[in-house]
């Protein structure tokens, strides 16, 4: 059964590699990062799934609260 993971720094480097690995294993990911363009590039490399991205700085409580509210719907 697929799980959903929240990955920070998903726009590049290790964060992107983690997202790609999880998605290719059939899981869904919530991508967090400061650069929307890089997050979009990462989404473009993924297979089908319920992937969501949020532009957020994880050092900002305000950004994290905003992302959490959006996730709750």
N, C-alpha and C positions, 0 to 999 in steps of 0.2 A: 504494500500500500504506500503510495507516495506521501511524503511529508512536505511541509513548507518550512523553509529556512530563511532567516533574515541575515543578510550578509552586508557588512559595512565595507567601504573601500572597493565596491564592486565594479568601479569604472576602469580599473587597470591592475596590473601586477598580480599579487597573490589573491586579492579579493576576486578579481575576474576569473582566475584559474579555478578557485573554489566554486564559484557560481557555475562555470562551465561543467565541471566535474559532477556536481550535484544534479544539474539539469540533464546531462547525458545519462545519468543513472535513473532518470525518471521522476525526480523530485521537482517541486515548484520553489521559486525563490522570490524574495522581496529584496530588491537591490537598493542599497543606500550609498550615496556618495555626494560630494560637493559639486561635481561637474556633470550637468545634465547631458551634454554632448557625449561624454565618455560612457555614461550609463546607457544611452541610446545605442552606441556602438556595441557595447556588451550584449544588450538585448538582441541585436542583429545577428550575433553569432550563436544564439541558442536555438534548440529545437522547440517544437510545440510544447506548450504548457501554460500554466496560469502564472506568468511572471509579471511582477509589478515593480515599478521603480519610483523612488522618492529622492529628490534632491534635498539633502540634509547634511549638516555638519554635526557629527556625533558629539562634539564638545559643546554644542548649544542645546540646552534643555528645551528652549522654545522650539527649535527645529524638530527635536525628537517627539515632543508632545504633539506637534502638528502632524507628524507622520503617523503617530499612534492613533490619533483621532480619525485620520483618513482611513487607516486600516480597519478600524472598528465599523466604519460605514456610517 
